[in-house]
Amino acid sequence: MKASLKPRLLLTGASGFLGHNIIQQAQQHYQIIGIVHKHTVNLSGLQLVQMDITDHIALRNIVREVQADAIIHTAAIGDINRCEQFPAETEILNVSTSIYLAKLAAEMQIPYVFTSTDLVFDGEKGGYHETDAVNPINHYGEQKVKAEEGIRIAYPRAAICRMPLMFGAGGAGSKNFFLPLLQKIRANDEIGLFTDEYRSALGAISAAKGLLKAVSAFNGTYHLGGPDKTNRYTLGKLMAQAAGITQPNIKAIQQADVPMPAPRPKDVTLDSSKAIAAGFVPMQNQAEIELILRSGM
Ligand SMILES: NC(=O)c1ccc[n+]([C@@H]2O[C@H](COP(=O)([O-])OP(=O)(O)OC[C@H]3O[C@@H](n4cnc5c(N)ncnc54)[C@H](OP(=O)(O)O)[C@@H]3O)[C@@H](O)[C@H]2O)c1
């Protein structure tokens, strides 16, 4: 499968939200081999492999066949409520496969970037550093902690990137809240958004660039948070402003108003100075929202 002179990037989750943004940012510099599962990607120059990566024998064969120079692993079941209701089923992809891919990358001695989450923390403190103790309060966060622990053993050089709440355009398999929310704002539908869940939200363009920086410059654990301490209500207001809607029908609600299977931490804001010192450049939320809308959304 080796033909192009560009370095070869194996990207899991190529049809997902983050995968879509990584492809946009990486395609100029890398020959991308994207793994998809139930959805596809229509883009010339991209090599696609359609498979279930929880089939570890098939995964090993593909990884060896494509001879990648680096792996970014974004495939996951990121639906927090689904992880809470089906922990055993979701753990196979979120934990075992993430660790298995680290072992394959270690065998080949190539960079491996794993996408973890701010939800490894309990949210009681906020402003978390990489050295703070993890204490997840839902199964999704627990699964990411288990994956991180297994990856550190399998491949100490791996880059473990803890991602915050992200927003932006996505691929066919993306379940990101941004586009549906934008459509509701534009339609002036009444929307309730949480004020009591603080995150270091980050636009997906900044996130993708940060993960590509991780390929070449990160070893160990890093926080890739945005510069603003925010919540979904504030993000909704920024989106309305960028869309030119002066009086959006957005109501402030609390987590307790919407019973959900998985509990959510109060404040999982991240201190990202370690990643910033290593070359990560997070854009302000307002600037990135305006950029996304200008690009035609
Ligand atoms: N989005 C956020 O705000 C956020 C926040 C913190 C951390 N993260 C982490 O960032 C990463 C990317 O998240 P995302 O929002 O981009 O996820 P996403 O949009 O839900 O995409 C998930 C991807 O995983 C693929 N996938 C699922 N099951 C698979 C399987 N069995 N075999 C092969 N591929 C499979 C999907 O493929 P198909 O669609 O083709 O089936 C899809 O491409 C994940 O590790 C997530 O935990 C995300």
The ligand as a Tripos MOL2 file, in Angstrom:
@<TRIPOS>MOLECULE
LIG
   48    52     1     0     0
SMALL
NO_CHARGES

@<TRIPOS>ATOM
      1 N1        -16.6670   15.4380   20.7470 N.am      1 LIG1
      2 C1        -16.2710   15.8720   21.9180 C.2       1 LIG1
      3 O1        -16.7290   16.9510   22.3890 O.2       1 LIG1
      4 C2        -15.2400   15.0920   22.7090 C.ar      1 LIG1
      5 C3        -14.8650   15.5590   23.9760 C.ar      1 LIG1
      6 C4        -13.8580   14.8890   24.6760 C.ar      1 LIG1
      7 C5        -13.2530   13.7720   24.1240 C.ar      1 LIG1
      8 N2        -13.6620   13.3060   22.9120 N.ar      1 LIG1
      9 C6        -12.9880   12.1280   22.3580 C.3       1 LIG1
     10 O2        -12.4820   12.4910   21.0740 O.3       1 LIG1
     11 C7        -12.5320   11.3750   20.1870 C.3       1 LIG1
     12 C8        -13.3230   11.7330   18.9350 C.3       1 LIG1
     13 O3        -14.6600   12.0380   19.3060 O.3       1 LIG1
     14 P1        -15.7380   12.4260   18.1800 P.3       1 LIG1
     15 O4        -16.6650   13.3920   18.7970 O.co2     1 LIG1
     16 O5        -15.0500   12.7440   16.9190 O.co2     1 LIG1
     17 O6        -16.5010   11.0300   17.9860 O.3       1 LIG1
     18 P2        -17.6680   10.6910   16.8970 P.3       1 LIG1
     19 O7        -17.9910   11.8570   16.0560 O.co2     1 LIG1
     20 O8        -18.7730   10.0350   17.6770 O.co2     1 LIG1
     21 O9        -16.9680    9.6220   15.9630 O.3       1 LIG1
     22 C9        -16.7300    8.3330   16.4150 C.3       1 LIG1
     23 C10       -15.9950    7.5800   15.3270 C.3       1 LIG1
     24 O10       -15.7200    6.2540   15.8230 O.3       1 LIG1
     25 C11       -15.9840    5.3330   14.7680 C.3       1 LIG1
     26 N3        -16.3080    4.0180   15.3100 N.ar      1 LIG1
     27 C12       -17.2470    3.7320   16.2590 C.ar      1 LIG1
     28 N4        -17.2570    2.3850   16.4810 N.ar      1 LIG1
     29 C13       -16.3100    1.8390   15.6630 C.ar      1 LIG1
     30 C14       -15.8540    0.5110   15.4420 C.ar      1 LIG1
     31 N5        -16.3750   -0.5290   16.1260 N.pl3     1 LIG1
     32 N6        -14.8830    0.3150   14.5300 N.ar      1 LIG1
     33 C15       -14.3480    1.3600   13.8230 C.ar      1 LIG1
     34 N7        -14.7290    2.6470   14.0120 N.ar      1 LIG1
     35 C16       -15.7090    2.8820   14.9240 C.ar      1 LIG1
     36 C17       -17.1600    5.9420   14.0440 C.3       1 LIG1
     37 O11       -17.2460    5.3560   12.7520 O.3       1 LIG1
     38 P3        -18.6450    5.2900   11.9280 P.3       1 LIG1
     39 O12       -19.3550    6.6030   12.1550 O.co2     1 LIG1
     40 O13       -18.1920    5.0950   10.5110 O.co2     1 LIG1
     41 O14       -19.4210    4.1290   12.4560 O.co2     1 LIG1
     42 C18       -16.7710    7.4140   14.0230 C.3       1 LIG1
     43 O15       -15.9120    7.6810   12.9390 O.3       1 LIG1
     44 C19       -13.0930   10.2230   21.0100 C.3       1 LIG1
     45 O16       -12.0350    9.4970   21.5920 O.3       1 LIG1
     46 C20       -13.8850   10.9440   22.1090 C.3       1 LIG1
     47 O17       -14.0020   10.1230   23.2580 O.3       1 LIG1
     48 C21       -14.6370   13.9360   22.1870 C.ar      1 LIG1
@<TRIPOS>BOND
     1     1     2 1
     2     2     3 2
     3     2     4 1
     4     4     5 ar
     5     4    48 ar
     6     5     6 ar
     7     6     7 ar
     8     7     8 ar
     9     8     9 1
    10     8    48 ar
    11     9    10 1
    12     9    46 1
    13    10    11 1
    14    11    12 1
    15    11    44 1
    16    12    13 1
    17    13    14 1
    18    14    15 2
    19    14    16 1
    20    14    17 1
    21    17    18 1
    22    18    19 2
    23    18    20 1
    24    18    21 1
    25    21    22 1
    26    22    23 1
    27    23    24 1
    28    23    42 1
    29    24    25 1
    30    25    26 1
    31    25    36 1
    32    26    27 ar
    33    26    35 ar
    34    27    28 ar
    35    28    29 ar
    36    29    30 ar
    37    29    35 ar
    38    30    31 1
    39    30    32 ar
    40    32    33 ar
    41    33    34 ar
    42    34    35 ar
    43    36    37 1
    44    36    42 1
    45    37    38 1
    46    38    39 2
    47    38    40 1
    48    38    41 1
    49    42    43 1
    50    44    45 1
    51    44    46 1
    52    46    47 1
@<TRIPOS>SUBSTRUCTURE
     1 LIG1         1 GROUP 0 **** ****
